[in-house]
Amino acid sequence: MKLIDICRIRVDQRSVDVEEDELATTQSIRHDVIVVGLGAFGSAAFWRLAARGVDVGGVEQFALAHGFGSSHGTTRLFRVVCKEHPGLTPIAETSLRLWTELSGTAGQVLIEQTGCLNAGPPDDDPVMGTALASETAGRPVERLSHDELVRRFPNYGGWGADDVALWDEAAGICYPERIIRAQVAAGEAAGGSAYPGTKILGIRRDGDDLVLSTSTVEFRCSRLVLAMGAWLPDFSGAVQLRVRRTPLYWFRARPGHEDDCRLDRFPVFIRKMPSGSELWGHGSGDQFGVKIGLWASESFEYTRADSLDRSIHPETDTRELSEEVARAFPWIDPTPERVVPCMVTDSPDGQFVIGPSPDDSAIVLAGGDSAHGFKHSGGLGELVAQIVLAEQLYCDAGFLDPARFVASPEAVHA
């Protein structure tokens, strides 16, 4: 039974409008598994569970592919060789395989492989971390000397004297809103039921059932996946997660350099600047501008999802990035043409939180994107499905297990 059969949802106001006589009895909907949150991780888990024939429901508090959380912004970087952890490579490869297959079903491009430039000093994270991941995962990358780097990428400036780079040809961009819609559609086509515009107010146990309350209905299930993005800290129990405000930025090429700043000439990059700042981004396409961001900034304050400041403050939100863009990319106007709010959910160690909750083994946590999550979300959805169904995992996921924080109480945020 679809939620639309029970009530009329006003998603834009995050409220529910029901007939008076419908309030007399609480409606109950049951699935074997319920996924809460249909963003990056949740929509993938919903799809992969439904593809296995599981009776699964997916509950989302907003409309599908909304812009209020962490899974919007038209594009996301996609990398196979990941500086954050060598164990992420098989997860990214699984995302690539699943999304390539899903592209055919959805009838639209979900991912493009354009390559990624990982540049900076040889002993700093973009280069050293990528080199370690490449060696550990057995995925070769091309090494560029300083002279080769300067010659091949004339649309960059401000290089440090010792800067070098690694080129990962399998990297590129993916399209988050398209992917989320396609994953939910594929899940529904496989028999899953999606309930957008439905906010979970509480979770409790009733014998063997987990009961999820809303303002109009209750959901019941035997197993639960919490993939609530920036709202997960309110439900993650022993696992400490923090939400960080991180705006997204788009820029214009300077007049006469429009073609030089398109994606085919200005591909995905991660770059450590001489100042110590770390930039990421990619060139423009037919439907998006040049996208550049800071990996971290003192202006990106910690907050709660429901308290996020959604205003844009030019001085604090853009000054640091604009100064770095002016130094790094002489062919780009350093004043952003567009800025939108976004959030990142940080785990204590910067790795995802994927696995059974320390508080209840029937609940699987899927969150802690830590600013590098979307590219892995397809593969993480497959992992979540395997964890829920106690299948053999396709890769080592121990470094993602929420139990690591319980076993190591010192691994908490300062």
Buried (B, 14 or more C-beta within 10 A) or exposed (E): EEBEEBBEBEBEEEEBEBEEEBEEEEBEBBBBBBBBBBBBBBBBBBBBBBBBEBBBBBBBBBBBBBBBBBBBBBBBBBBBBBBBBBBBBBBBBBBBEBBBEBBEEBEEEBBBBBBBBBBBBBEBBBBBBBBBBBEEBEBEBEBBEBEBBBEEBEBBBBBBEEBBBBBBBBBBBBBBBBBBBBBBBBBBEBBBBBBBBBBBEEBEEEEEBBBBBBEBBBBBBBBBBBBBBBBBBBBBBEBBBBBBBBBBBBBBBBEEBEEBBBBEBBBBBBBBBBEEBBBBBBBBBEEBBBBBBBBBBEBBEEBEBEEBEEEBEEEEBBEBBBEBBBBBBBBBBBEBEEBBBBBBBBBBBEBBBBBBBBBEEBBBBBBBBBBBBBBBBBBBBBBBBBBBEEEEEBBEBEBBBBBBBBEEEEEEEE
